[in-house]
Structures are given as C-alpha cells and as structure tokens.
Amino acid sequence: MVVLAELAFSAGDLAQVRFAVSPMWEVAPSFRLLRSATAHPIHRPWADQVRPRMMAAGLDRGWLSELIPPTGYVPDFLNPAPAGPAPTPAAEWDAILLSPADRVRQDLDHLARHQGDLGPRLRALHNHPQSLLAKVTEEIETYWELALAPYWARIRAVLDTDIFYRARLAAEHGAGHLLNDLHTSVSWDDNTLRMARRKQPMTRTTAGAGLLLIPSAFTGPGLRTRTTLPGPPQLAYPARGVGSLWTARPVTRVDTLSAVLGRSRALLLTELEIPASTTQLAHRTGLSPAGVSQCLTALRKAGLVSAHRAGRSVLYARTTAAETLLQAAST
C-alpha cells in the first residue's frame, strides 16, 4: 500500500531541524549496491574496485548480508541518530553497541515480517543482542575500511557541498523553501512536511521532535527514513553532485607540486586518484616498493594520505587536505 506521509511541525520542531553527515547512512545502501547484479550508472567505477575486495573478505556471506537484504527494510538500530553534525564512524559503531536489547529484537522481528524467518545467525542476535552486537560492529568496521574509508574524502566533499547549498537556501529563503527543494516527492505546506509514495506513515506520535536531514551518496533516487522514539525523525536524501562523484579530476602536472613535495611524493599523490596499495603504486610509477613506502609514510605524517586495511593489503588514499592541494595546483 502506498501512503502519503505527513509530519506536522510546531515552532519548536522547526527550531530543531538540522543536517548531519552520517557514515552509517552510507553503509547499508552501498553494501546493497555491491550485492546487486545490475551495474549502477553512477557508482560502477567504485563498485568495480570494491566488489572483489568485499567478496575476498567474505562480507557477501556475513552478518551484513543478512541484516541488509537486497530490497526493503533495514533494521533501524543500524542507523542511530547522529549526535552531532559529523560523527566519526567509531562514534556511530559505539551507538550501535549501546542499542537497547528490546530495540534490536523489535527491529529483527520487523525484518522477519518483511523477509520471512530469520536465519541462525540473526536468531542468535535476537536471543543475545548485547553480546553479539560486537561481532556486527566488527564486520561493519571491516566493510568501512575496505569499501568506504579510502573514498571518504571524496564522498564527504560532495555531502558537505550539498549541506552548504541547502543551508544557504534556508538562510536566503527560509526553512519552507529548503524543505520544498529536498526531493520531488517532498512538499512543505501549512506547517506540514508531506512525503508521497511512502510505504509507512510518519507522524509525531511515532517520531521525536525536529527533523534530521542526512545527504547521502548511495541512497539512490528515493528517500530513506527512520522514525524511532525518542530520537528525531531522520530523512536521508540523495545529495546534489553525486553524478560527478567518480568523474576523473583534472590531471595535475607533477612538476607543479614537485618543488614543494619532491617529485616522487608529488607523483604518488597524483596517482592516488584511485586508492592503491604500495605494490600497485610501485608498478604504476616505476618507483621501488621501498621508495614508495618511504614516501607514503612522509605523506601520511603530513596529513595528505590515509591508510586503510583491506584483507592482507593496505590501501592508501588521498585525504581532504590532499584534494584541496591538488585542486589549487591545477588552477
């Protein structure tokens, strides 16, 4: 059944509308995308790089494979309300670990109604949530490190740009204009937020005060919502600019940065358009593995490169500071 969800707002609710960037809101839709047999028109470059690593780590048959079905409901305890504007991944995993046992069981019962009976692993989680949530968060951390962390600087830039744009809309035209602009299925009128083509109603009796708006790179063309008292209703929407997320950036001439960083370090930084291991970088640049390792250590200490465990390998990726440096050097 398709319903029109209507969420009423008081003056107090409007005063508590805020944005947040949430790592966990990217986990479920990105994991679902990787397990899909259909090539995604936007995220295919990312999926082609990450899917082999995910399967090699066995994540396609672990906890997440049962908690995040191909379609439909995802347990709400996997998306705790972000406590601030940009919680760290570890802070969100800690929030999952603190999920009340009754909340976990209620969500798993809901999942069972949508997907059929729970498997042995999720039945065990239903029986012993407080002891087994640690295994769930360990797997989420593994997935994060190999699938999202190496790309987070690029993803985060898109999400932050979206929030900046929408905050400016609110400042110049008011909150009503901001909410009307969120999505084609969302409209604002008479102190009420209306969402068309929803499967479940959303009212203030099922949601807390205010509204938490979460831009997402992987949520797809639709909206995702979470309403769990006493937290605020969460609305994840597709961020502006996702279409160009994986577009190749302008090539920075190595000699532009060489005078500052040295030729080898500048070369490696430009090569990290795609996260790579020491061996891969040595093969692509012609530098010795030892030389690559030494340069990466220096770049990491300078805050220009981050390291992420992916099975037996370590992937290196550019940080936000590196992206800013390369953009300045290319202009």
N, C-alpha and C positions, 0 to 999 in steps of 0.2 A: 504494500500500500504506500502510495506517495502522499506526503502531507506537506502542509505549509507550516513551518516552524515560526513561531512568533515569540520574541523575547522582549518583554517590556522593560523600560528604563526609567528610573527615577533620577532626580538630580544627583543623588549620591552614587548611583550606578555610573552615570556619565563621568563623574569625577574620578572613578576608578578604572576607566578604560586605559589600557597600557599595552605596549608592544614588548615582545621578548623574542630573542633568538634561542632556540632550543635544540641541542644536539639530538635528543631522543625523538623529537618530531621528525627527524630525518632518517632515523634508523629503520622504522617499520616500512615506510614506502620505498626506500632504496633497497632494502632486503627483498621486498616483494617484486620489485622491478628486476632484480638479478635472477630470480627464480622463474621469471616469465620466459616463455619460448618465443615471444614476439620481440623483435628488435625495436627499441624505443627511438623515435625520430630525433630526440634531443640528446638523450643520455647514452646513446650507443657507444661513443668513444670511451666513456668512463666504464660502462658495463663490460666492454671487451677487455679492458685491462684488469678489472677487479674480479670478474666471474671465475677465471681459473684459480686465483688465489683463494677465493671463498670455498670452492669445491675441494681444493687440496687440503684446506684446514678442516674439512668435514662439516662446515657450517650449514650445508644444504640438508643435513640429516640430524641436526642437533636440537637444542631447546627452541631456538628461534624458528626453526622450520615448522614446529607445532604451534607455537604461540602466535605466529604471523601467517595465517592461511593465505592462499592465492588471492582471495577476494573477501570482502565483508569485514566483520567485526575484528578489531584488535583489542585485547584486554586493556582497560583503562589504566591499570596500575603501571603499565609501561610508559605512560605519559604523565608523570606528576607535574603539577603546576609549577613552572619555573619561579623560583623565589625572587629573582632579580631580572634585570634586562638581558643578561647574557650569562647564565650559569655555565660552569665548566662541565664537561662530560662526567667527571668524577662526582660532582655535586648531584647530578641527576641520578647516577647509579646509587649513591647513598640514599637518595629519596626513595628509590625503588626498594632498597633493602629495608626501609622503615615502613613499608606498606603494611597496614593492619591485616592480620590473617583473614578476618571476615571480608575485607575488601578483595583480597586475592581470590578467595573462594567464590565470592559473588561474581567476579569477572569471569572466572573459569566456568561457572555454571552458565553464564550468558554465552560464552564461546561454545559450550557443548550444545546449547539450544540452536545455535546458528550452524554449527559444523557437524553435529552428530556426537556420538560418545567420545570422551577424551581417551587418548592413548595411555599406556602405562606410565610414561614419564610425567604427563600432566596430572594424572590421577595421584601420583606420588606428591606432586607440588600442591595439589588440593589438600592432601592429608597433612603435609608437613611444610607449609609455606615459609615459615621463619627460618628453617634450616636449609631449604633448597633454593631460596631466592639468591643466595650467594653464588650458586652454580649458574643461575640465569645471568646475573650481572657479570660474572667472569666471561661468559660467552659473548655478551654484549660488548665488553671491553675488547675482546679478540676481534670481533667484527669491526668495531670502530677503528682499531689500529690498522687493519689491512684494507678497509673499504672506504672510510671517510676521512680519517685524520690526515692522510697525505694530501688530500684535496681541500681541506677545511679552509685554508686561507682564501682560496678562490671562491668557494661556496659562501663563506662568511662575507666577502666583499659584496656579493650580489644581495644577500639578505640585508646587510647594513644600508646599502643604497636604496633598497625598497623602503625601509623604515624612514630614512631621511626624506624621501619623496612624500610619503604619506603624513609624516609629522608636519611637513611644510604645508600640505593641503589643509590639515586641521588648523594650523596657525593662521592661514590666509582666508579660509572659507568656513571654518567651524567643523565640529565633530560630525554633524549630519552629512556634510559633503564627503568627509573622509569615509564614512560607513557606506554611503551610496556608491563610492568608487571602488570598493573592495573586490567585487565579483559580480558577474552578470546575474547570478541567482540571488543576490543580496540587495535589499532595498530598505531605506530608512524613512519612516513617516509617522507622525503623531507619537513621538517618543517610543517607537517600537521598531525593533530590527526584525525584518521578515526574511526568511530563507526558503526559497522554493525548492521543490523536488527533493525533500528530505525523507528519510525512512522513519525517523523518530521525531516526536515533538520536542521542543525545548522551551521550558518555562522557568520562571523564577522559583517555582516550587521544587524543581529538580536541579537548579544551578545556584551557585552563590552570587554575591554582589559583583557588579562591574562586568568587565569583559577583557579577556586576554587575547590579543591578536598576534599570531605567530606566522610570519612569512616562511615559506618552505620551498626548497629547490626541487624536492622529489614528490611532493604530494599529488602532482598531476593536475589536470584541468579543473577538477572539482574541489569541494571543500571537505575538510575533516573536522569533526567537533568532538569535544569531551565535556561532559557535564557530570561532575561528581561533587556532591556537598561535602565539606563546606567551601571548597575551592571555587574560584570564579569559572564561568564557562570559558572554554578555550576554543578558538576558531583558527584553524590552520588553513592558509590560503596560498595559492601559487604566487610566488614572488615575481615582481617585474624583472625583466632582464635574464630570466633563466634560459631563454632561447639562444643566447650567446655565451652561455656558461663555459662550454668546451671549445669555443671557437679559438683557433690558434692566434696568439698575440703577435703584434708586430715584432719582428726579429731585431733585437738589439745588437749593434755591432760590438764585437768583443773588444775591439781597441778603444771603444768609448769608456769602458769600465776598467780596462787593464791598468791604466795609470793609477787608479785608486786601489784596486783589489789585487793586481797582478794578473798575468794572462791566464794561468791555469785556473785560478779561482773564478775569474770572470767567465771563462769558457764553461766551467761546470755549472755555474749559476744559470747561464742561458740554456744549457742542455736540460735543466730540470723543469722544462715546460711540462714534462710528464714525470711523475715520481719514479725514481730508479734506484737500483742497488749499486754498490761500489763496482761490482763486476760489470754491470751493464754500462755504467758511465765510463769505465776504462775502455771497454770495447768501442763505444761510440766516439770517444775523444782521442784515442790513441795514447792517452796517459797511462802510466803504470798503475796497477792497483794500489801499490803503496803510496804513490804520489796522490792519487785520488783520495785515499783515506786521510792523508795528512791535510789536504785542502779542505775536505768536508769537515774535519774537526775544527779547523780555524773558522770556517763559515758558520758552523753551529755555535761556537763560542761567541761570535759576533751577532747572533740572533737572526741570521739570514737563511738558515737551513734548519729543518727539524727532522728527527729520525723516528721511524715507526716500524715496529716488529711485524713481519709478515711471514709466519712459519719459520723457516730456517734463515731467511734473509732479513735484512734491514733495508727499508725503503727510505730514501731521502727526498725531501720536498722543500720547495721554497716557502718561506714564511710571508706574512703580510708585509713586513719591512722590506723583504727582497722584491716583492711585486712592486712596491712603491718605488724602490730604487731603479728597477728596470724600466718602469714606465717613465720616470724622469729622464733616464738616459736615452730613451727612444724618441724624445720630443726635440 
